[in-house]
């Protein structure tokens, strides 16, 4: 049983997956997907992933974790 109940590892995984999705979106843009469709995919995948159950674990985040999440949302 871990004695460290921080969500830093969870936030790290979220930001890594989000960065991978951003790379995939750049590839889609290079292949001609329009900006409106790219924004819709971003909201559907990245923002949804970041906001899923955020109200449950957001209070347990450190300030640096919240900052990393906010950068991805904005």
mmCIF file as gemmi writes it, N, C-alpha and C atoms, coordinates in Angstrom:
data_model
loop_
_atom_site.group_PDB
_atom_site.id
_atom_site.type_symbol
_atom_site.label_atom_id
_atom_site.label_alt_id
_atom_site.label_comp_id
_atom_site.label_asym_id
_atom_site.label_entity_id
_atom_site.label_seq_id
_atom_site.pdbx_PDB_ins_code
_atom_site.Cartn_x
_atom_site.Cartn_y
_atom_site.Cartn_z
_atom_site.occupancy
_atom_site.B_iso_or_equiv
_atom_site.pdbx_formal_charge
_atom_site.auth_seq_id
_atom_site.auth_asym_id
_atom_site.pdbx_PDB_model_num
ATOM 1 N N . UNK Axp A 1 ? 0.846 -1.181 0 1 0 ? 1 A 1
ATOM 2 C CA . UNK Axp A 1 ? 0 0 0 1 0 ? 1 A 1
ATOM 3 C C . UNK Axp A 1 ? 0.889 1.24 0 1 0 ? 1 A 1
ATOM 4 N N . UNK Axp A 2 ? 0.621 2.125 -0.891 1 0 ? 2 A 1
ATOM 5 C CA . UNK Axp A 2 ? 1.432 3.331 -1.022 1 0 ? 2 A 1
ATOM 6 C C . UNK Axp A 2 ? 1.052 4.335 0.057 1 0 ? 2 A 1
ATOM 7 N N . UNK Axp A 3 ? 2.055 5.011 0.593 1 0 ? 3 A 1
ATOM 8 C CA . UNK Axp A 3 ? 1.783 6.029 1.601 1 0 ? 3 A 1
ATOM 9 C C . UNK Axp A 3 ? 1.655 7.413 0.961 1 0 ? 3 A 1
ATOM 10 N N . UNK Axp A 4 ? 1.946 7.514 -0.313 1 0 ? 4 A 1
ATOM 11 C CA . UNK Axp A 4 ? 1.847 8.785 -1.03 1 0 ? 4 A 1
ATOM 12 C C . UNK Axp A 4 ? 0.53 8.814 -1.798 1 0 ? 4 A 1
ATOM 13 N N . UNK Axp A 5 ? -0.406 9.591 -1.3 1 0 ? 5 A 1
ATOM 14 C CA . UNK Axp A 5 ? -1.718 9.653 -1.926 1 0 ? 5 A 1
ATOM 15 C C . UNK Axp A 5 ? -1.865 10.841 -2.859 1 0 ? 5 A 1
ATOM 16 N N . UNK Axp A 6 ? -0.761 11.41 -3.322 1 0 ? 6 A 1
ATOM 17 C CA . UNK Axp A 6 ? -0.857 12.54 -4.235 1 0 ? 6 A 1
ATOM 18 C C . UNK Axp A 6 ? -1.315 12.056 -5.607 1 0 ? 6 A 1
ATOM 19 N N . UNK Axp A 7 ? -1.826 12.952 -6.362 1 0 ? 7 A 1
ATOM 20 C CA . UNK Axp A 7 ? -2.312 12.606 -7.691 1 0 ? 7 A 1
ATOM 21 C C . UNK Axp A 7 ? -1.319 13.027 -8.768 1 0 ? 7 A 1
ATOM 22 N N . UNK Axp A 8 ? -0.103 13.309 -8.371 1 0 ? 8 A 1
ATOM 23 C CA . UNK Axp A 8 ? 0.918 13.759 -9.322 1 0 ? 8 A 1
ATOM 24 C C . UNK Axp A 8 ? 1.136 12.739 -10.435 1 0 ? 8 A 1
ATOM 25 N N . UNK Axp A 9 ? 1.182 11.457 -10.087 1 0 ? 9 A 1
ATOM 26 C CA . UNK Axp A 9 ? 1.351 10.421 -11.116 1 0 ? 9 A 1
ATOM 27 C C . UNK Axp A 9 ? 0.181 10.417 -12.084 1 0 ? 9 A 1
ATOM 28 N N . UNK Axp A 10 ? -1.012 10.604 -11.552 1 0 ? 10 A 1
ATOM 29 C CA . UNK Axp A 10 ? -2.214 10.652 -12.391 1 0 ? 10 A 1
ATOM 30 C C . UNK Axp A 10 ? -2.152 11.856 -13.334 1 0 ? 10 A 1
ATOM 31 N N . UNK Axp A 11 ? -1.768 13.002 -12.806 1 0 ? 11 A 1
ATOM 32 C CA . UNK Axp A 11 ? -1.657 14.218 -13.629 1 0 ? 11 A 1
ATOM 33 C C . UNK Axp A 11 ? -0.575 14.04 -14.685 1 0 ? 11 A 1
ATOM 34 N N . UNK Axp A 12 ? 0.529 13.397 -14.321 1 0 ? 12 A 1
ATOM 35 C CA . UNK Axp A 12 ? 1.602 13.139 -15.285 1 0 ? 12 A 1
ATOM 36 C C . UNK Axp A 12 ? 1.081 12.276 -16.434 1 0 ? 12 A 1
ATOM 37 N N . UNK Axp A 13 ? 0.33 11.251 -16.099 1 0 ? 13 A 1
ATOM 38 C CA . UNK Axp A 13 ? -0.233 10.384 -17.14 1 0 ? 13 A 1
ATOM 39 C C . UNK Axp A 13 ? -1.214 11.147 -18.025 1 0 ? 13 A 1
ATOM 40 N N . UNK Axp A 14 ? -2.046 11.971 -17.414 1 0 ? 14 A 1
ATOM 41 C CA . UNK Axp A 14 ? -2.994 12.78 -18.192 1 0 ? 14 A 1
ATOM 42 C C . UNK Axp A 14 ? -2.276 13.731 -19.141 1 0 ? 14 A 1
ATOM 43 N N . UNK Axp A 15 ? -1.247 14.396 -18.655 1 0 ? 15 A 1
ATOM 44 C CA . UNK Axp A 15 ? -0.551 15.349 -19.512 1 0 ? 15 A 1
ATOM 45 C C . UNK Axp A 15 ? 0.226 14.637 -20.616 1 0 ? 15 A 1
ATOM 46 N N . UNK Axp A 16 ? 0.772 13.466 -20.324 1 0 ? 16 A 1
ATOM 47 C CA . UNK Axp A 16 ? 1.475 12.694 -21.351 1 0 ? 16 A 1
ATOM 48 C C . UNK Axp A 16 ? 0.511 12.254 -22.444 1 0 ? 16 A 1
ATOM 49 N N . UNK Axp A 17 ? -0.636 11.719 -22.052 1 0 ? 17 A 1
ATOM 50 C CA . UNK Axp A 17 ? -1.626 11.286 -23.042 1 0 ? 17 A 1
ATOM 51 C C . UNK Axp A 17 ? -2.154 12.473 -23.847 1 0 ? 17 A 1
ATOM 52 N N . UNK Axp A 18 ? -2.32 13.606 -23.177 1 0 ? 18 A 1
ATOM 53 C CA . UNK Axp A 18 ? -2.793 14.796 -23.876 1 0 ? 18 A 1
ATOM 54 C C . UNK Axp A 18 ? -1.762 15.283 -24.884 1 0 ? 18 A 1
ATOM 55 N N . UNK Axp A 19 ? -0.49 15.236 -24.523 1 0 ? 19 A 1
ATOM 56 C CA . UNK Axp A 19 ? 0.567 15.63 -25.455 1 0 ? 19 A 1
ATOM 57 C C . UNK Axp A 19 ? 0.602 14.696 -26.66 1 0 ? 19 A 1
ATOM 58 N N . UNK Axp A 20 ? 0.372 13.414 -26.441 1 0 ? 20 A 1
ATOM 59 C CA . UNK Axp A 20 ? 0.321 12.461 -27.547 1 0 ? 20 A 1
ATOM 60 C C . UNK Axp A 20 ? -0.858 12.766 -28.457 1 0 ? 20 A 1
ATOM 61 N N . UNK Axp A 21 ? -1.973 13.138 -27.874 1 0 ? 21 A 1
ATOM 62 C CA . UNK Axp A 21 ? -3.145 13.495 -28.671 1 0 ? 21 A 1
ATOM 63 C C . UNK Axp A 21 ? -2.88 14.76 -29.47 1 0 ? 21 A 1
ATOM 64 N N . UNK Axp A 22 ? -2.189 15.73 -28.869 1 0 ? 22 A 1
ATOM 65 C CA . UNK Axp A 22 ? -1.851 16.951 -29.598 1 0 ? 22 A 1
ATOM 66 C C . UNK Axp A 22 ? -0.959 16.647 -30.791 1 0 ? 22 A 1
ATOM 67 N N . UNK Axp A 23 ? -0.047 15.723 -30.636 1 0 ? 23 A 1
ATOM 68 C CA . UNK Axp A 23 ? 0.795 15.316 -31.757 1 0 ? 23 A 1
ATOM 69 C C . UNK Axp A 23 ? -0.073 14.705 -32.86 1 0 ? 23 A 1
ATOM 70 N N . UNK Axp A 24 ? -1.012 13.85 -32.476 1 0 ? 24 A 1
ATOM 71 C CA . UNK Axp A 24 ? -1.906 13.234 -33.462 1 0 ? 24 A 1
ATOM 72 C C . UNK Axp A 24 ? -2.735 14.298 -34.178 1 0 ? 24 A 1
ATOM 73 N N . UNK Axp A 25 ? -3.152 15.325 -33.46 1 0 ? 25 A 1
ATOM 74 C CA . UNK Axp A 25 ? -3.909 16.412 -34.083 1 0 ? 25 A 1
ATOM 75 C C . UNK Axp A 25 ? -3.046 17.189 -35.079 1 0 ? 25 A 1
ATOM 76 N N . UNK Axp A 26 ? -1.767 17.359 -34.766 1 0 ? 26 A 1
ATOM 77 C CA . UNK Axp A 26 ? -0.868 18.019 -35.719 1 0 ? 26 A 1
ATOM 78 C C . UNK Axp A 26 ? -0.72 17.193 -36.992 1 0 ? 26 A 1
ATOM 79 N N . UNK Axp A 27 ? -0.668 15.888 -36.824 1 0 ? 27 A 1
ATOM 80 C CA . UNK Axp A 27 ? -0.598 15 -37.988 1 0 ? 27 A 1
ATOM 81 C C . UNK Axp A 27 ? -1.881 15.119 -38.81 1 0 ? 27 A 1
ATOM 82 N N . UNK Axp A 28 ? -3.026 15.143 -38.134 1 0 ? 28 A 1
ATOM 83 C CA . UNK Axp A 28 ? -4.298 15.295 -38.849 1 0 ? 28 A 1
ATOM 84 C C . UNK Axp A 28 ? -4.371 16.636 -39.575 1 0 ? 28 A 1
ATOM 85 N N . UNK Axp A 29 ? -3.853 17.69 -38.948 1 0 ? 29 A 1
ATOM 86 C CA . UNK Axp A 29 ? -3.836 19.001 -39.6 1 0 ? 29 A 1
ATOM 87 C C . UNK Axp A 29 ? -2.969 18.941 -40.858 1 0 ? 29 A 1
ATOM 88 N N . UNK Axp A 30 ? -1.832 18.269 -40.765 1 0 ? 30 A 1
ATOM 89 C CA . UNK Axp A 30 ? -0.935 18.144 -41.915 1 0 ? 30 A 1
ATOM 90 C C . UNK Axp A 30 ? -1.597 17.366 -43.052 1 0 ? 30 A 1
ATOM 91 N N . UNK Axp A 31 ? -2.543 16.513 -42.698 1 0 ? 31 A 1
ATOM 92 C CA . UNK Axp A 31 ? -3.264 15.739 -43.705 1 0 ? 31 A 1
ATOM 93 C C . UNK Axp A 31 ? -4.544 16.429 -44.169 1 0 ? 31 A 1
ATOM 94 N N . UNK Axp A 32 ? -4.771 17.667 -43.707 1 0 ? 32 A 1
ATOM 95 C CA . UNK Axp A 32 ? -5.848 18.466 -44.255 1 0 ? 32 A 1
ATOM 96 C C . UNK Axp A 32 ? -7.107 18.603 -43.425 1 0 ? 32 A 1
ATOM 97 N N . UNK Axp A 33 ? -7.132 18.114 -42.197 1 0 ? 33 A 1
ATOM 98 C CA . UNK Axp A 33 ? -8.329 18.287 -41.363 1 0 ? 33 A 1
ATOM 99 C C . UNK Axp A 33 ? -8.46 19.763 -41.012 1 0 ? 33 A 1
ATOM 100 N N . UNK Axp A 34 ? -9.657 20.305 -41.145 1 0 ? 34 A 1
ATOM 101 C CA . UNK Axp A 34 ? -9.852 21.743 -40.92 1 0 ? 34 A 1
ATOM 102 C C . UNK Axp A 34 ? -9.826 22.094 -39.433 1 0 ? 34 A 1
ATOM 103 N N . UNK Axp A 35 ? -9.65 23.381 -39.149 1 0 ? 35 A 1
ATOM 104 C CA . UNK Axp A 35 ? -9.477 23.845 -37.77 1 0 ? 35 A 1
ATOM 105 C C . UNK Axp A 35 ? -10.697 23.569 -36.901 1 0 ? 35 A 1
ATOM 106 N N . UNK Axp A 36 ? -11.894 23.729 -37.441 1 0 ? 36 A 1
ATOM 107 C CA . UNK Axp A 36 ? -13.104 23.477 -36.654 1 0 ? 36 A 1
ATOM 108 C C . UNK Axp A 36 ? -13.172 22.016 -36.211 1 0 ? 36 A 1
ATOM 109 N N . UNK Axp A 37 ? -12.841 21.11 -37.094 1 0 ? 37 A 1
ATOM 110 C CA . UNK Axp A 37 ? -12.851 19.688 -36.754 1 0 ? 37 A 1
ATOM 111 C C . UNK Axp A 37 ? -11.752 19.373 -35.744 1 0 ? 37 A 1
ATOM 112 N N . UNK Axp A 38 ? -10.577 19.996 -35.903 1 0 ? 38 A 1
ATOM 113 C CA . UNK Axp A 38 ? -9.491 19.786 -34.951 1 0 ? 38 A 1
ATOM 114 C C . UNK Axp A 38 ? -9.882 20.251 -33.551 1 0 ? 38 A 1
ATOM 115 N N . UNK Axp A 39 ? -10.534 21.402 -33.474 1 0 ? 39 A 1
ATOM 116 C CA . UNK Axp A 39 ? -10.976 21.917 -32.176 1 0 ? 39 A 1
ATOM 117 C C . UNK Axp A 39 ? -12.015 20.996 -31.548 1 0 ? 39 A 1
ATOM 118 N N . UNK Axp A 40 ? -12.901 20.462 -32.358 1 0 ? 40 A 1
ATOM 119 C CA . UNK Axp A 40 ? -13.923 19.547 -31.841 1 0 ? 40 A 1
ATOM 120 C C . UNK Axp A 40 ? -13.288 18.264 -31.299 1 0 ? 40 A 1
ATOM 121 N N . UNK Axp A 41 ? -12.31 17.738 -32.013 1 0 ? 41 A 1
ATOM 122 C CA . UNK Axp A 41 ? -11.61 16.543 -31.55 1 0 ? 41 A 1
ATOM 123 C C . UNK Axp A 41 ? -10.861 16.861 -30.257 1 0 ? 41 A 1
ATOM 124 N N . UNK Axp A 42 ? -10.215 18.015 -30.193 1 0 ? 42 A 1
ATOM 125 C CA . UNK Axp A 42 ? -9.484 18.415 -28.984 1 0 ? 42 A 1
ATOM 126 C C . UNK Axp A 42 ? -10.417 18.471 -27.784 1 0 ? 42 A 1
ATOM 127 N N . UNK Axp A 43 ? -11.563 19.126 -27.955 1 0 ? 43 A 1
ATOM 128 C CA . UNK Axp A 43 ? -12.523 19.218 -26.847 1 0 ? 43 A 1
ATOM 129 C C . UNK Axp A 43 ? -13.067 17.849 -26.477 1 0 ? 43 A 1
ATOM 130 N N . UNK Axp A 44 ? -13.324 17.032 -27.468 1 0 ? 44 A 1
ATOM 131 C CA . UNK Axp A 44 ? -13.913 15.722 -27.217 1 0 ? 44 A 1
ATOM 132 C C . UNK Axp A 44 ? -12.947 14.762 -26.537 1 0 ? 44 A 1
ATOM 133 N N . UNK Axp A 45 ? -11.677 14.882 -26.836 1 0 ? 45 A 1
ATOM 134 C CA . UNK Axp A 45 ? -10.707 13.929 -26.303 1 0 ? 45 A 1
ATOM 135 C C . UNK Axp A 45 ? -9.926 14.514 -25.133 1 0 ? 45 A 1
ATOM 136 N N . UNK Axp A 46 ? -9.206 15.59 -25.375 1 0 ? 46 A 1
ATOM 137 C CA . UNK Axp A 46 ? -8.295 16.121 -24.353 1 0 ? 46 A 1
ATOM 138 C C . UNK Axp A 46 ? -9.059 16.76 -23.195 1 0 ? 46 A 1
ATOM 139 N N . UNK Axp A 47 ? -9.945 17.68 -23.492 1 0 ? 47 A 1
ATOM 140 C CA . UNK Axp A 47 ? -10.66 18.37 -22.419 1 0 ? 47 A 1
ATOM 141 C C . UNK Axp A 47 ? -11.53 17.391 -21.644 1 0 ? 47 A 1
ATOM 142 N N . UNK Axp A 48 ? -12.197 16.488 -22.346 1 0 ? 48 A 1
ATOM 143 C CA . UNK Axp A 48 ? -13.017 15.49 -21.656 1 0 ? 48 A 1
ATOM 144 C C . UNK Axp A 48 ? -12.167 14.622 -20.744 1 0 ? 48 A 1
ATOM 145 N N . UNK Axp A 49 ? -10.99 14.223 -21.203 1 0 ? 49 A 1
ATOM 146 C CA . UNK Axp A 49 ? -10.087 13.405 -20.385 1 0 ? 49 A 1
ATOM 147 C C . UNK Axp A 49 ? -9.639 14.165 -19.138 1 0 ? 49 A 1
ATOM 148 N N . UNK Axp A 50 ? -9.346 15.459 -19.292 1 0 ? 50 A 1
ATOM 149 C CA . UNK Axp A 50 ? -8.868 16.248 -18.166 1 0 ? 50 A 1
ATOM 150 C C . UNK Axp A 50 ? -9.974 16.548 -17.153 1 0 ? 50 A 1
ATOM 151 N N . UNK Axp A 51 ? -11.186 16.711 -17.63 1 0 ? 51 A 1
ATOM 152 C CA . UNK Axp A 51 ? -12.28 17.071 -16.738 1 0 ? 51 A 1
ATOM 153 C C . UNK Axp A 51 ? -12.99 15.878 -16.122 1 0 ? 51 A 1
ATOM 154 N N . UNK Axp A 52 ? -12.75 14.683 -16.653 1 0 ? 52 A 1
ATOM 155 C CA . UNK Axp A 52 ? -13.403 13.5 -16.124 1 0 ? 52 A 1
ATOM 156 C C . UNK Axp A 52 ? -13.016 13.304 -14.654 1 0 ? 52 A 1
ATOM 157 N N . UNK Axp A 53 ? -13.987 13.316 -13.795 1 0 ? 53 A 1
ATOM 158 C CA . UNK Axp A 53 ? -13.827 13.136 -12.35 1 0 ? 53 A 1
ATOM 159 C C . UNK Axp A 53 ? -12.899 14.177 -11.724 1 0 ? 53 A 1
ATOM 160 N N . UNK Axp A 54 ? -12.688 15.284 -12.406 1 0 ? 54 A 1
ATOM 161 C CA . UNK Axp A 54 ? -11.792 16.32 -11.884 1 0 ? 54 A 1
ATOM 162 C C . UNK Axp A 54 ? -12.282 16.865 -10.548 1 0 ? 54 A 1
ATOM 163 N N . UNK Axp A 55 ? -13.588 16.958 -10.376 1 0 ? 55 A 1
ATOM 164 C CA . UNK Axp A 55 ? -14.102 17.48 -9.111 1 0 ? 55 A 1
ATOM 165 C C . UNK Axp A 55 ? -13.739 16.572 -7.944 1 0 ? 55 A 1
ATOM 166 N N . UNK Axp A 56 ? -13.551 15.281 -8.209 1 0 ? 56 A 1
ATOM 167 C CA . UNK Axp A 56 ? -13.203 14.336 -7.148 1 0 ? 56 A 1
ATOM 168 C C . UNK Axp A 56 ? -11.739 14.433 -6.75 1 0 ? 56 A 1
ATOM 169 N N . UNK Axp A 57 ? -10.835 14.616 -7.706 1 0 ? 57 A 1
ATOM 170 C CA . UNK Axp A 57 ? -9.412 14.599 -7.375 1 0 ? 57 A 1
ATOM 171 C C . UNK Axp A 57 ? -8.741 15.966 -7.43 1 0 ? 57 A 1
ATOM 172 N N . UNK Axp A 58 ? -9.443 16.985 -7.897 1 0 ? 58 A 1
ATOM 173 C CA . UNK Axp A 58 ? -8.847 18.313 -8.05 1 0 ? 58 A 1
ATOM 174 C C . UNK Axp A 58 ? -8.343 18.86 -6.711 1 0 ? 58 A 1
ATOM 175 N N . UNK Axp A 59 ? -9.067 18.636 -5.648 1 0 ? 59 A 1
ATOM 176 C CA . UNK Axp A 59 ? -8.664 19.136 -4.339 1 0 ? 59 A 1
ATOM 177 C C . UNK Axp A 59 ? -7.396 18.492 -3.805 1 0 ? 59 A 1
ATOM 178 N N . UNK Axp A 60 ? -7.045 17.336 -4.326 1 0 ? 60 A 1
ATOM 179 C CA . UNK Axp A 60 ? -5.856 16.631 -3.873 1 0 ? 60 A 1
ATOM 180 C C . UNK Axp A 60 ? -4.608 17.009 -4.688 1 0 ? 60 A 1
ATOM 181 N N . UNK Axp A 61 ? -4.795 17.792 -5.73 1 0 ? 61 A 1
ATOM 182 C CA . UNK Axp A 61 ? -3.68 18.191 -6.587 1 0 ? 61 A 1
ATOM 183 C C . UNK Axp A 61 ? -2.833 19.264 -5.924 1 0 ? 61 A 1
ATOM 184 N N . UNK Axp A 62 ? -1.564 19.214 -6.219 1 0 ? 62 A 1
ATOM 185 C CA . UNK Axp A 62 ? -0.669 20.292 -5.818 1 0 ? 62 A 1
ATOM 186 C C . UNK Axp A 62 ? -0.852 21.442 -6.796 1 0 ? 62 A 1
ATOM 187 N N . UNK Axp A 63 ? -0.397 22.611 -6.429 1 0 ? 63 A 1
ATOM 188 C CA . UNK Axp A 63 ? -0.535 23.791 -7.289 1 0 ? 63 A 1
ATOM 189 C C . UNK Axp A 63 ? 0.131 23.567 -8.64 1 0 ? 63 A 1
ATOM 190 N N . UNK Axp A 64 ? 1.275 22.907 -8.648 1 0 ? 64 A 1
ATOM 191 C CA . UNK Axp A 64 ? 1.962 22.656 -9.924 1 0 ? 64 A 1
ATOM 192 C C . UNK Axp A 64 ? 1.161 21.71 -10.812 1 0 ? 64 A 1
ATOM 193 N N . UNK Axp A 65 ? 0.475 20.733 -10.193 1 0 ? 65 A 1
ATOM 194 C CA . UNK Axp A 65 ? -0.367 19.819 -10.968 1 0 ? 65 A 1
ATOM 195 C C . UNK Axp A 65 ? -1.536 20.57 -11.6 1 0 ? 65 A 1
ATOM 196 N N . UNK Axp A 66 ? -2.174 21.434 -10.799 1 0 ? 66 A 1
ATOM 197 C CA . UNK Axp A 66 ? -3.299 22.215 -11.332 1 0 ? 66 A 1
ATOM 198 C C . UNK Axp A 66 ? -2.843 23.137 -12.456 1 0 ? 66 A 1
ATOM 199 N N . UNK Axp A 67 ? -1.649 23.704 -12.316 1 0 ? 67 A 1
ATOM 200 C CA . UNK Axp A 67 ? -1.121 24.58 -13.355 1 0 ? 67 A 1
ATOM 201 C C . UNK Axp A 67 ? -0.904 23.81 -14.649 1 0 ? 67 A 1
ATOM 202 N N . UNK Axp A 68 ? -0.361 22.599 -14.561 1 0 ? 68 A 1
ATOM 203 C CA . UNK Axp A 68 ? -0.124 21.771 -15.763 1 0 ? 68 A 1
ATOM 204 C C . UNK Axp A 68 ? -1.444 21.438 -16.454 1 0 ? 68 A 1
ATOM 205 N N . UNK Axp A 69 ? -2.475 21.162 -15.67 1 0 ? 69 A 1
ATOM 206 C CA . UNK Axp A 69 ? -3.79 20.85 -16.243 1 0 ? 69 A 1
ATOM 207 C C . UNK Axp A 69 ? -4.383 22.094 -16.89 1 0 ? 69 A 1
ATOM 208 N N . UNK Axp A 70 ? -4.284 23.223 -16.218 1 0 ? 70 A 1
ATOM 209 C CA . UNK Axp A 70 ? -4.855 24.467 -16.754 1 0 ? 70 A 1
ATOM 210 C C . UNK Axp A 70 ? -4.178 24.875 -18.067 1 0 ? 70 A 1
ATOM 211 N N . UNK Axp A 71 ? -2.895 24.616 -18.195 1 0 ? 71 A 1
ATOM 212 C CA . UNK Axp A 71 ? -2.198 24.938 -19.445 1 0 ? 71 A 1
ATOM 213 C C . UNK Axp A 71 ? -2.794 24.12 -20.585 1 0 ? 71 A 1
ATOM 214 N N . UNK Axp A 72 ? -3.082 22.863 -20.347 1 0 ? 72 A 1
ATOM 215 C CA . UNK Axp A 72 ? -3.661 22.027 -21.401 1 0 ? 72 A 1
ATOM 216 C C . UNK Axp A 72 ? -5.087 22.433 -21.745 1 0 ? 72 A 1
ATOM 217 N N . UNK Axp A 73 ? -5.854 22.857 -20.758 1 0 ? 73 A 1
ATOM 218 C CA . UNK Axp A 73 ? -7.238 23.254 -21.012 1 0 ? 73 A 1
ATOM 219 C C . UNK Axp A 73 ? -7.276 24.553 -21.805 1 0 ? 73 A 1
ATOM 220 N N . UNK Axp A 74 ? -6.403 25.489 -21.483 1 0 ? 74 A 1
ATOM 221 C CA . UNK Axp A 74 ? -6.409 26.769 -22.199 1 0 ? 74 A 1
ATOM 222 C C . UNK Axp A 74 ? -5.516 26.693 -23.386 1 0 ? 74 A 1
